[in-house]
């Protein structure tokens, strides 16, 4: 299987993020997420069972952890690991250019 992480990017903001699973195996899932101005709903926090390693490939985003007072401003090349059950939310993503994330979900 092969592809291009930048294939079929939206040319204008869309109502919802695009999520494509690139690879799935027991205990591992790799996704491409394309955001175009989306953010988590008010009061919503992700609380995931698995760990997640994510890299911002293009665009910009603000990611906030419940246990931190400030959102992290992510730019292309920035990556981080999110431990299981560490509550987090997407505060904002760039609307003028696609924000492409590569997310690796894995069991610890």
PyMOL commands that place a pseudoatom at each C-alpha (Angstrom):
pseudoatom trace, name=CA, resn=UNK, resi=1, chain=A, elem=C, hetatm=0, pos=[0.000, 0.000, 0.000]
pseudoatom trace, name=CA, resn=UNK, resi=2, chain=A, elem=C, hetatm=0, pos=[1.239, 3.520, -0.807]
pseudoatom trace, name=CA, resn=UNK, resi=3, chain=A, elem=C, hetatm=0, pos=[-0.107, 7.035, -0.916]
pseudoatom trace, name=CA, resn=UNK, resi=4, chain=A, elem=C, hetatm=0, pos=[0.658, 10.692, -0.403]
pseudoatom trace, name=CA, resn=UNK, resi=5, chain=A, elem=C, hetatm=0, pos=[-0.104, 12.495, 2.870]
pseudoatom trace, name=CA, resn=UNK, resi=6, chain=A, elem=C, hetatm=0, pos=[-0.972, 15.678, 0.910]
pseudoatom trace, name=CA, resn=UNK, resi=7, chain=A, elem=C, hetatm=0, pos=[-3.396, 14.030, -1.550]
pseudoatom trace, name=CA, resn=UNK, resi=8, chain=A, elem=C, hetatm=0, pos=[-6.952, 15.380, -1.805]
pseudoatom trace, name=CA, resn=UNK, resi=9, chain=A, elem=C, hetatm=0, pos=[-6.578, 18.280, 0.623]
pseudoatom trace, name=CA, resn=UNK, resi=10, chain=A, elem=C, hetatm=0, pos=[-9.565, 20.650, 0.825]
pseudoatom trace, name=CA, resn=UNK, resi=11, chain=A, elem=C, hetatm=0, pos=[-9.226, 23.951, -1.024]
pseudoatom trace, name=CA, resn=UNK, resi=12, chain=A, elem=C, hetatm=0, pos=[-11.697, 25.748, 1.273]
pseudoatom trace, name=CA, resn=UNK, resi=13, chain=A, elem=C, hetatm=0, pos=[-12.784, 25.289, 4.903]
pseudoatom trace, name=CA, resn=UNK, resi=14, chain=A, elem=C, hetatm=0, pos=[-15.099, 22.333, 5.449]
pseudoatom trace, name=CA, resn=UNK, resi=15, chain=A, elem=C, hetatm=0, pos=[-17.755, 21.630, 8.069]
pseudoatom trace, name=CA, resn=UNK, resi=16, chain=A, elem=C, hetatm=0, pos=[-15.915, 18.626, 9.522]
pseudoatom trace, name=CA, resn=UNK, resi=17, chain=A, elem=C, hetatm=0, pos=[-12.407, 17.280, 9.764]
pseudoatom trace, name=CA, resn=UNK, resi=18, chain=A, elem=C, hetatm=0, pos=[-11.333, 14.574, 7.350]
pseudoatom trace, name=CA, resn=UNK, resi=19, chain=A, elem=C, hetatm=0, pos=[-9.965, 11.435, 8.981]
pseudoatom trace, name=CA, resn=UNK, resi=20, chain=A, elem=C, hetatm=0, pos=[-8.403, 8.559, 7.033]
pseudoatom trace, name=CA, resn=UNK, resi=21, chain=A, elem=C, hetatm=0, pos=[-6.938, 5.443, 8.625]
pseudoatom trace, name=CA, resn=UNK, resi=22, chain=A, elem=C, hetatm=0, pos=[-3.669, 4.766, 6.797]
pseudoatom trace, name=CA, resn=UNK, resi=23, chain=A, elem=C, hetatm=0, pos=[-2.731, 1.595, 8.678]
pseudoatom trace, name=CA, resn=UNK, resi=24, chain=A, elem=C, hetatm=0, pos=[-4.440, -0.513, 11.325]
pseudoatom trace, name=CA, resn=UNK, resi=25, chain=A, elem=C, hetatm=0, pos=[-3.007, -3.493, 13.179]
pseudoatom trace, name=CA, resn=UNK, resi=26, chain=A, elem=C, hetatm=0, pos=[-3.784, -4.954, 16.601]
pseudoatom trace, name=CA, resn=UNK, resi=27, chain=A, elem=C, hetatm=0, pos=[-2.656, -2.334, 19.124]
pseudoatom trace, name=CA, resn=UNK, resi=28, chain=A, elem=C, hetatm=0, pos=[-1.724, 0.225, 16.416]
pseudoatom trace, name=CA, resn=UNK, resi=29, chain=A, elem=C, hetatm=0, pos=[-3.614, 2.710, 14.234]
pseudoatom trace, name=CA, resn=UNK, resi=30, chain=A, elem=C, hetatm=0, pos=[-2.093, 5.431, 12.035]
pseudoatom trace, name=CA, resn=UNK, resi=31, chain=A, elem=C, hetatm=0, pos=[-4.389, 8.211, 10.828]
pseudoatom trace, name=CA, resn=UNK, resi=32, chain=A, elem=C, hetatm=0, pos=[-4.173, 11.290, 8.663]
pseudoatom trace, name=CA, resn=UNK, resi=33, chain=A, elem=C, hetatm=0, pos=[-6.395, 14.047, 10.015]
pseudoatom trace, name=CA, resn=UNK, resi=34, chain=A, elem=C, hetatm=0, pos=[-7.070, 17.159, 7.944]
pseudoatom trace, name=CA, resn=UNK, resi=35, chain=A, elem=C, hetatm=0, pos=[-8.524, 20.149, 9.787]
pseudoatom trace, name=CA, resn=UNK, resi=36, chain=A, elem=C, hetatm=0, pos=[-9.695, 23.382, 8.184]
pseudoatom trace, name=CA, resn=UNK, resi=37, chain=A, elem=C, hetatm=0, pos=[-10.722, 25.670, 11.006]
pseudoatom trace, name=CA, resn=UNK, resi=38, chain=A, elem=C, hetatm=0, pos=[-12.286, 23.052, 13.289]
pseudoatom trace, name=CA, resn=UNK, resi=39, chain=A, elem=C, hetatm=0, pos=[-11.957, 22.962, 17.065]
pseudoatom trace, name=CA, resn=UNK, resi=40, chain=A, elem=C, hetatm=0, pos=[-13.298, 20.717, 19.812]
pseudoatom trace, name=CA, resn=UNK, resi=41, chain=A, elem=C, hetatm=0, pos=[-16.822, 21.653, 20.936]
pseudoatom trace, name=CA, resn=UNK, resi=42, chain=A, elem=C, hetatm=0, pos=[-17.014, 23.858, 24.040]
pseudoatom trace, name=CA, resn=UNK, resi=43, chain=A, elem=C, hetatm=0, pos=[-16.504, 21.785, 27.184]
pseudoatom trace, name=CA, resn=UNK, resi=44, chain=A, elem=C, hetatm=0, pos=[-15.445, 18.658, 25.246]
pseudoatom trace, name=CA, resn=UNK, resi=45, chain=A, elem=C, hetatm=0, pos=[-12.230, 16.829, 26.217]
pseudoatom trace, name=CA, resn=UNK, resi=46, chain=A, elem=C, hetatm=0, pos=[-10.713, 13.795, 24.492]
pseudoatom trace, name=CA, resn=UNK, resi=47, chain=A, elem=C, hetatm=0, pos=[-10.042, 11.008, 27.010]
pseudoatom trace, name=CA, resn=UNK, resi=48, chain=A, elem=C, hetatm=0, pos=[-8.491, 8.141, 25.070]
pseudoatom trace, name=CA, resn=UNK, resi=49, chain=A, elem=C, hetatm=0, pos=[-7.727, 4.612, 26.239]
pseudoatom trace, name=CA, resn=UNK, resi=50, chain=A, elem=C, hetatm=0, pos=[-4.629, 4.311, 24.027]
pseudoatom trace, name=CA, resn=UNK, resi=51, chain=A, elem=C, hetatm=0, pos=[-1.561, 6.516, 23.846]
pseudoatom trace, name=CA, resn=UNK, resi=52, chain=A, elem=C, hetatm=0, pos=[-1.225, 8.830, 20.855]
pseudoatom trace, name=CA, resn=UNK, resi=53, chain=A, elem=C, hetatm=0, pos=[1.839, 10.254, 19.135]
pseudoatom trace, name=CA, resn=UNK, resi=54, chain=A, elem=C, hetatm=0, pos=[0.950, 13.134, 16.826]
pseudoatom trace, name=CA, resn=UNK, resi=55, chain=A, elem=C, hetatm=0, pos=[2.955, 15.356, 14.475]
pseudoatom trace, name=CA, resn=UNK, resi=56, chain=A, elem=C, hetatm=0, pos=[1.663, 18.495, 12.783]
pseudoatom trace, name=CA, resn=UNK, resi=57, chain=A, elem=C, hetatm=0, pos=[2.681, 18.169, 9.131]
pseudoatom trace, name=CA, resn=UNK, resi=58, chain=A, elem=C, hetatm=0, pos=[1.229, 21.463, 7.832]
pseudoatom trace, name=CA, resn=UNK, resi=59, chain=A, elem=C, hetatm=0, pos=[-0.914, 24.347, 9.016]
pseudoatom trace, name=CA, resn=UNK, resi=60, chain=A, elem=C, hetatm=0, pos=[-1.267, 25.482, 12.622]
pseudoatom trace, name=CA, resn=UNK, resi=61, chain=A, elem=C, hetatm=0, pos=[-3.166, 24.353, 15.691]
pseudoatom trace, name=CA, resn=UNK, resi=62, chain=A, elem=C, hetatm=0, pos=[-3.637, 25.099, 19.355]
pseudoatom trace, name=CA, resn=UNK, resi=63, chain=A, elem=C, hetatm=0, pos=[-3.854, 21.990, 21.537]
pseudoatom trace, name=CA, resn=UNK, resi=64, chain=A, elem=C, hetatm=0, pos=[-4.788, 22.279, 25.200]
pseudoatom trace, name=CA, resn=UNK, resi=65, chain=A, elem=C, hetatm=0, pos=[-4.334, 19.755, 27.987]
pseudoatom trace, name=CA, resn=UNK, resi=66, chain=A, elem=C, hetatm=0, pos=[-6.733, 19.874, 30.914]
pseudoatom trace, name=CA, resn=UNK, resi=67, chain=A, elem=C, hetatm=0, pos=[-3.819, 19.890, 33.373]
pseudoatom trace, name=CA, resn=UNK, resi=68, chain=A, elem=C, hetatm=0, pos=[-2.124, 22.908, 31.729]
pseudoatom trace, name=CA, resn=UNK, resi=69, chain=A, elem=C, hetatm=0, pos=[-3.235, 26.542, 31.904]
pseudoatom trace, name=CA, resn=UNK, resi=70, chain=A, elem=C, hetatm=0, pos=[-2.152, 27.526, 28.375]
pseudoatom trace, name=CA, resn=UNK, resi=71, chain=A, elem=C, hetatm=0, pos=[-2.815, 25.948, 24.982]
pseudoatom trace, name=CA, resn=UNK, resi=72, chain=A, elem=C, hetatm=0, pos=[0.239, 24.766, 23.042]
pseudoatom trace, name=CA, resn=UNK, resi=73, chain=A, elem=C, hetatm=0, pos=[0.721, 26.485, 19.691]
pseudoatom trace, name=CA, resn=UNK, resi=74, chain=A, elem=C, hetatm=0, pos=[1.747, 23.795, 17.191]
pseudoatom trace, name=CA, resn=UNK, resi=75, chain=A, elem=C, hetatm=0, pos=[3.465, 24.520, 13.892]
pseudoatom trace, name=CA, resn=UNK, resi=76, chain=A, elem=C, hetatm=0, pos=[4.689, 22.181, 11.131]
pseudoatom trace, name=CA, resn=UNK, resi=77, chain=A, elem=C, hetatm=0, pos=[7.161, 19.664, 12.498]
pseudoatom trace, name=CA, resn=UNK, resi=78, chain=A, elem=C, hetatm=0, pos=[5.969, 19.905, 16.112]
pseudoatom trace, name=CA, resn=UNK, resi=79, chain=A, elem=C, hetatm=0, pos=[5.123, 16.552, 17.656]
pseudoatom trace, name=CA, resn=UNK, resi=80, chain=A, elem=C, hetatm=0, pos=[4.087, 15.245, 21.039]
pseudoatom trace, name=CA, resn=UNK, resi=81, chain=A, elem=C, hetatm=0, pos=[2.975, 12.116, 22.815]
pseudoatom trace, name=CA, resn=UNK, resi=82, chain=A, elem=C, hetatm=0, pos=[-0.346, 12.055, 24.620]
pseudoatom trace, name=CA, resn=UNK, resi=83, chain=A, elem=C, hetatm=0, pos=[-0.514, 9.506, 27.423]
pseudoatom trace, name=CA, resn=UNK, resi=84, chain=A, elem=C, hetatm=0, pos=[-3.632, 7.368, 27.860]
pseudoatom trace, name=CA, resn=UNK, resi=85, chain=A, elem=C, hetatm=0, pos=[-6.466, 9.254, 29.598]
pseudoatom trace, name=CA, resn=UNK, resi=86, chain=A, elem=C, hetatm=0, pos=[-4.634, 12.599, 29.483]
pseudoatom trace, name=CA, resn=UNK, resi=87, chain=A, elem=C, hetatm=0, pos=[-7.553, 14.855, 28.720]
pseudoatom trace, name=CA, resn=UNK, resi=88, chain=A, elem=C, hetatm=0, pos=[-6.971, 17.245, 25.845]
pseudoatom trace, name=CA, resn=UNK, resi=89, chain=A, elem=C, hetatm=0, pos=[-8.831, 19.306, 23.271]
pseudoatom trace, name=CA, resn=UNK, resi=90, chain=A, elem=C, hetatm=0, pos=[-8.176, 21.151, 20.022]
pseudoatom trace, name=CA, resn=UNK, resi=91, chain=A, elem=C, hetatm=0, pos=[-8.629, 24.856, 20.761]
pseudoatom trace, name=CA, resn=UNK, resi=92, chain=A, elem=C, hetatm=0, pos=[-8.223, 25.926, 17.111]
pseudoatom trace, name=CA, resn=UNK, resi=93, chain=A, elem=C, hetatm=0, pos=[-6.843, 24.998, 13.705]
pseudoatom trace, name=CA, resn=UNK, resi=94, chain=A, elem=C, hetatm=0, pos=[-5.910, 27.212, 10.768]
pseudoatom trace, name=CA, resn=UNK, resi=95, chain=A, elem=C, hetatm=0, pos=[-8.840, 27.983, 8.466]
pseudoatom trace, name=CA, resn=UNK, resi=96, chain=A, elem=C, hetatm=0, pos=[-6.877, 29.584, 5.636]
pseudoatom trace, name=CA, resn=UNK, resi=97, chain=A, elem=C, hetatm=0, pos=[-4.704, 26.524, 4.930]
pseudoatom trace, name=CA, resn=UNK, resi=98, chain=A, elem=C, hetatm=0, pos=[-5.244, 22.812, 5.628]
pseudoatom trace, name=CA, resn=UNK, resi=99, chain=A, elem=C, hetatm=0, pos=[-3.849, 21.591, 8.937]
pseudoatom trace, name=CA, resn=UNK, resi=100, chain=A, elem=C, hetatm=0, pos=[-2.547, 18.071, 8.375]
pseudoatom trace, name=CA, resn=UNK, resi=101, chain=A, elem=C, hetatm=0, pos=[-1.911, 15.830, 11.365]
pseudoatom trace, name=CA, resn=UNK, resi=102, chain=A, elem=C, hetatm=0, pos=[-0.327, 12.380, 11.412]
pseudoatom trace, name=CA, resn=UNK, resi=103, chain=A, elem=C, hetatm=0, pos=[-1.610, 10.519, 14.459]
pseudoatom trace, name=CA, resn=UNK, resi=104, chain=A, elem=C, hetatm=0, pos=[-0.257, 7.199, 15.704]
pseudoatom trace, name=CA, resn=UNK, resi=105, chain=A, elem=C, hetatm=0, pos=[-2.500, 5.506, 18.285]
pseudoatom trace, name=CA, resn=UNK, resi=106, chain=A, elem=C, hetatm=0, pos=[-0.927, 2.617, 20.207]
pseudoatom trace, name=CA, resn=UNK, resi=107, chain=A, elem=C, hetatm=0, pos=[-1.541, 0.442, 23.232]
pseudoatom trace, name=CA, resn=UNK, resi=108, chain=A, elem=C, hetatm=0, pos=[1.027, 0.734, 26.003]
for i in range(1, 108): cmd.bond("trace and resi %d" % i, "trace and resi %d" % (i + 1))
show_as sticks, trace
zoom trace
